[in-house]
Amino acid sequence: MVQLKEVDEKAVFEIFRGLPQDKKQELFDYLEFLASRDKTQKWLEFDAWAINLAKSKGFSNLTEDDVERIVSDFRGGQ
């Protein structure tokens, strides 16, 4: 087995080319899953940051309607 630090794109493509089509699709689906999982984790981290910021600034009691009104008022003033 090749160690991760030794893996290069050329070797990955060589293995990929040798796979049957159904395995290629399975691998592609898995790669998409890994990529989306990373994006999801970043969004979760951002959400946690935003919630903590809102609490620290006293905004956590605002409703969605309040936020919509504030944004609308701000955009109207531009």
MIGUMI-823031 format. One record per atom (N, C-alpha, C, CB): residue in three letters; z, y, x. Coordinates in steps of 0.02 Angstrom, whole numbers, padded with zeros to 5 digits, always signed. Each point is the difference from the previous one (the first is absolute). Glycine has a CB too. Layout:
<recs>
ALAZYX ...
</recs>
This chain:
<recs>
MET+00000-00059+00042 MET+00000+00059-00042 MET+00000+00062+00044 MET+00061-00062-00092 VAL-00099+00112+00074 VAL-00005+00063+00038 VAL+00058+00044-00019 VAL-00126-00009+00005 GLN+00157+00039+00044 GLN+00055+00047-00012 GLN-00029+00065-00026 GLN+00071-00054+00089 LEU-00033+00089-00132 LEU-00024+00062-00031 LEU-00023+00051+00051 LEU+00078-00022-00094 LYS-00041+00030+00149 LYS-00019+00051+00049 LYS-00067-00016+00033 LYS+00121+00022+00019 GLU-00142-00085-00023 GLU-00062-00021+00032 GLU-00060+00002-00048 GLU+00068-00071+00076 VAL-00055+00081-00141 VAL-00053-00002-00050 VAL-00043+00061+00007 VAL+00073-00066-00078 ASP-00138+00055+00077 ASP-00046+00056-00003 ASP-00048-00011-00059 ASP+00009+00020+00126 GLU-00044+00032-00145 GLU-00043-00004-00058 GLU-00055-00052+00008 GLU+00023+00120-00021 LYS-00049-00127+00080 LYS-00054-00048+00012 LYS+00023-00071-00017 LYS-00047+00075+00090 ALA+00107-00093-00067 ALA+00026-00067-00014 ALA+00012-00010-00074 ALA+00053-00001+00113 VAL-00027+00052-00146 VAL+00012-00004-00072 VAL-00065-00010-00038 VAL+00101+00074+00012 PHE-00152-00037+00006 PHE-00065-00007-00033 PHE-00032-00068+00013 PHE-00015+00123+00010 GLU+00025-00150+00049 GLU-00027-00067+00014 GLU+00033-00052-00045 GLU-00021+00034+00120 ILE+00086-00030-00128 ILE+00034-00046-00045 ILE-00023+00011-00072 ILE+00100-00003+00077 PHE-00104+00066-00097 PHE-00020+00017-00068 PHE-00069-00028-00016 PHE+00070+00104+00007 ARG-00117-00096+00039 ARG-00069-00024-00011 ARG-00002-00076-00010 ARG-00043+00096+00069 GLY+00089-00132-00040 GLY+00001-00072-00006 GLY+00032-00027-00064 GLY+00003-00002+00123 LEU+00027+00047-00161 LEU+00033-00022-00062 LEU-00050-00009-00057 LEU+00103+00059+00037 PRO-00088-00105-00083 PRO-00041-00005-00060 PRO+00011+00062-00044 PRO+00005-00127+00004 GLN-00052+00141-00048 GLN+00003+00061-00040 GLN+00065+00007-00040 GLN-00124-00005-00007 ASP+00149-00049-00022 ASP+00062+00005-00039 ASP+00059+00019+00044 ASP-00045-00085-00079 LYS+00047+00062+00141 LYS+00054+00018+00046 LYS-00008+00072+00023 LYS+00009-00120+00037 LYS-00071+00143-00029 LYS-00012+00070+00018 LYS+00028+00045-00056 LYS-00103-00032+00067 GLN+00089+00013-00129 GLN+00025+00040-00056 GLN+00076+00000-00002 GLN-00104-00027-00065 GLU+00134-00031+00077 GLU+00073-00006+00001 GLU+00030+00044+00054 GLU-00009-00117-00043 LEU-00022+00116+00102 LEU+00024+00042+00055 LEU-00007+00074-00017 LEU-00031-00091+00081 PHE-00026+00109-00110 PHE-00011+00070-00018 PHE+00051+00023-00052 PHE-00123-00014+00025 ASP+00136-00029-00075 ASP+00050+00017-00051 ASP+00069+00010+00032 ASP-00065-00066-00085 TYR+00081+00024+00134 TYR+00065+00006+00033 TYR+00003+00065+00041 TYR+00009-00126+00005 LEU-00062+00143+00028 LEU-00002+00062+00039 LEU+00008+00061-00046 LEU-00073-00055+00086 GLU+00041+00053-00144 GLU+00008+00054-00049 GLU+00073+00003-00023 GLU-00119-00014-00037 PHE+00149-00044+00025 PHE+00071-00002-00020 PHE+00044+00033+00053 PHE-00022-00105-00065 LEU+00011+00087+00128 LEU+00040+00029+00054 LEU-00008+00076+00003 LEU-00011-00107+00064 ALA-00051+00130-00071 ALA-00013+00072+00003 ALA+00034+00036-00059 ALA-00109-00022+00058 SER+00104-00008-00117 SER+00031+00033-00059 SER+00076-00002+00005 SER-00100-00033-00070 ARG+00128-00019+00099 ARG+00072-00005+00008 ARG+00025+00057+00045 ARG-00005-00125-00016 ASP-00032+00140+00069 ASP+00020+00055+00044 ASP-00003+00066-00038 ASP-00043-00064+00099 LYS-00009+00074-00139 LYS-00006+00061-00039 LYS+00057+00005-00050 LYS-00124-00002+00014 THR+00140-00053-00046 THR+00054-00001-00049 THR+00066+00019+00033 THR-00060-00088-00066 GLN+00072+00061+00126 GLN+00062+00015+00035 GLN+00004+00074+00016 GLN+00001-00116+00049 LYS-00057+00146-00029 LYS+00000+00072+00015 LYS+00015+00040-00062 LYS-00083-00019+00092 TRP+00055-00001-00150 TRP+00014+00035-00063 TRP+00073-00007-00019 TRP-00117-00019-00037 LEU+00146-00040+00046 LEU+00070-00010-00016 LEU+00045+00044+00044 LEU-00025-00118-00035 GLU+00008+00123+00098 GLU+00037+00044+00045 GLU-00006+00073-00021 GLU-00018-00082+00094 PHE-00043+00102-00114 PHE-00010+00069-00024 PHE+00039+00012-00063 PHE-00114+00001+00051 ASP+00113-00049-00098 ASP+00037+00008-00063 ASP+00075+00008+00014 ASP-00087-00069-00060 ALA+00113+00029+00105 ALA+00071+00005+00017 ALA+00016+00068+00030 ALA+00005-00124+00019 TRP-00049+00148+00025 TRP+00009+00067+00029 TRP-00002+00053-00054 TRP-00053-00040+00107 ALA+00005+00036-00152 ALA-00007+00050-00054 ALA+00061+00000-00046 ALA-00125-00013+00006 ILE+00149-00046-00023 ILE+00059-00005-00043 ILE+00061+00031+00034 ILE-00047-00104-00053 ASN+00056+00089+00116 ASN+00057+00029+00037 ASN-00006+00075+00006 ASN+00011-00106+00064 LEU-00071+00131-00053 LEU-00011+00072+00003 LEU+00016+00032-00067 LEU-00089-00016+00088 ALA+00065-00013-00142 ALA+00013+00026-00067 ALA+00074+00003-00014 ALA-00110-00045-00039 LYS+00146-00007+00058 LYS+00073-00002-00011 LYS+00034+00054+00041 LYS-00005-00123-00024 SER-00015+00130+00087 SER+00033+00048+00044 SER-00014+00072-00022 SER-00009-00082+00094 LYS-00048+00094-00126 LYS-00018+00068-00022 LYS+00020+00012-00073 LYS-00094-00001+00081 GLY+00123-00050-00113 GLY+00021+00008-00069 GLY-00057-00005-00050 GLY+00091+00071+00041 PHE-00147-00101-00020 PHE-00057-00006-00045 PHE-00001-00065-00039 PHE-00063+00071+00079 SER+00110-00115-00065 SER-00002-00067-00030 SER+00012+00001-00075 SER+00039-00045+00108 ASN-00016+00102-00134 ASN+00011+00005-00072 ASN-00062+00025-00038 ASN+00120+00020+00025 LEU-00173-00004+00011 LEU-00061+00025-00033 LEU-00036-00058-00034 LEU-00010+00092+00085 THR-00019-00077-00143 THR-00040-00049-00035 THR-00073+00007+00023 THR+00079+00002-00100 GLU-00121-00049+00080 GLU-00071+00005+00016 GLU-00029+00063-00032 GLU-00009-00125+00008 ASP+00031+00141-00069 ASP-00024+00061-00033 ASP+00019+00063+00039 ASP+00009-00058-00111 ASP+00052+00058+00138 ASP+00021+00057+00042 ASP-00045+00007+00061 ASP+00118-00016-00039 VAL-00132-00039+00071 VAL-00042+00002+00060 VAL-00070+00023-00018 VAL+00067-00093+00052 GLU-00094+00066-00107 GLU-00067+00020-00022 GLU-00003+00075-00014 GLU-00018-00114-00048 ARG+00069+00142+00016 ARG+00002+00071-00015 ARG+00004+00041+00064 ARG+00056-00025-00110 ILE-00014+00004+00156 ILE+00008+00036+00064 ILE-00066+00000+00038 ILE+00122-00032+00005 VAL-00156-00025-00001 VAL-00064-00004+00035 VAL-00052+00043-00035 VAL+00028-00116+00040 SER-00030+00112-00105 SER-00048+00040-00039 SER+00012+00074+00011 SER-00008-00091-00086 ASP+00071+00113+00083 ASP+00016+00070+00012 ASP-00020+00022+00070 ASP+00095-00009-00081 PHE-00083-00035+00131 PHE-00016+00016+00069 PHE-00076+00006+00008 PHE+00103-00061+00039 ARG-00140+00014-00067 ARG-00073+00002+00006 ARG-00029+00060-00036 ARG-00003-00124+00008 GLY+00033+00144-00063 GLY-00023+00059-00036 GLY+00010+00064+00038 GLY+00024-00060-00105 GLY+00026+00060+00149 GLY+00016+00059+00039 GLY-00042+00007+00063 GLY+00112-00008-00044 GLN-00154-00042+00059 GLN-00040+00002+00061 GLN-00063+00041-00010 GLN+00043-00112+00030 
</recs>
